[in-house]
Amino acid sequence: MLVRARRPSFPAWGPTLLATGIAFVIGYAAVSWFLKYISHNSFIPFVVYRVLLGLTIIGLFIAGALDPDAGAMG
């Protein structure tokens, strides 16, 4: 049975715009801090973190703890 809506519903733009503004400010601050950090310090800790994270994810796939098709539809 089909039911018709009485009036179209519109999204609440206020919370969306507020969240977008907050995300922009925090993202801008994070990028600014990171650029200052790497201009004065070594980039090695970030490289080590990324390599270890990548090896951990590969290990979890090999061990079967993560399913590469878990999010697939169909």
C-alpha positions in Angstrom: 0.0 0.0 0.0 1.4 3.4 -1.0 1.1 6.3 1.4 1.4 9.9 0.1 3.2 12.5 2.2 1.1 15.5 3.1 3.9 17.9 2.5 7.5 17.6 1.5 10.1 17.5 4.3 13.1 19.7 4.1 16.4 19.2 5.8 17.4 21.3 8.8 20.2 23.4 7.3 21.1 25.1 10.6 22.8 22.1 12.2 24.4 21.1 8.9 25.9 24.6 8.4 27.1 24.8 12.0 28.8 21.3 11.8 30.4 22.3 8.5 31.8 25.5 9.9 33.1 23.7 13.0 34.7 21.0 10.8 36.4 23.7 8.7 37.9 25.5 11.6 39.2 22.4 13.3 40.5 21.0 10.0 42.2 24.3 9.2 43.8 24.4 12.7 45.0 20.8 12.4 46.6 21.3 9.0 48.2 24.5 10.3 49.6 22.8 13.4 50.9 19.8 11.4 52.7 22.1 8.8 54.3 24.0 11.6 55.3 20.8 13.3 57.0 19.2 10.3 58.8 22.4 9.5 60.6 22.3 12.9 60.6 18.6 13.6 61.3 15.3 11.9 58.7 13.6 9.7 59.9 10.2 10.8 57.3 9.6 13.7 54.5 10.1 11.2 56.1 7.7 8.7 56.6 5.1 11.4 53.0 5.4 12.5 51.7 5.0 9.0 53.9 2.0 8.3 52.9 0.2 11.5 49.3 0.9 10.9 49.5 -0.5 7.4 51.3 -3.6 8.6 48.7 -4.1 11.3 45.8 -3.9 8.8 47.6 -6.3 6.4 48.2 -8.7 9.3 44.5 -8.5 10.3 43.4 -9.3 6.8 45.8 -12.3 6.6 44.6 -13.6 10.0 41.0 -13.3 8.9 40.0 -10.8 11.6 39.0 -8.3 8.9 36.8 -9.2 5.9 37.6 -7.2 2.8 34.0 -7.7 1.5 32.2 -6.7 4.7 30.8 -3.5 3.3 29.8 -4.9 -0.1 26.2 -4.8 -1.1 24.6 -7.5 -3.1 
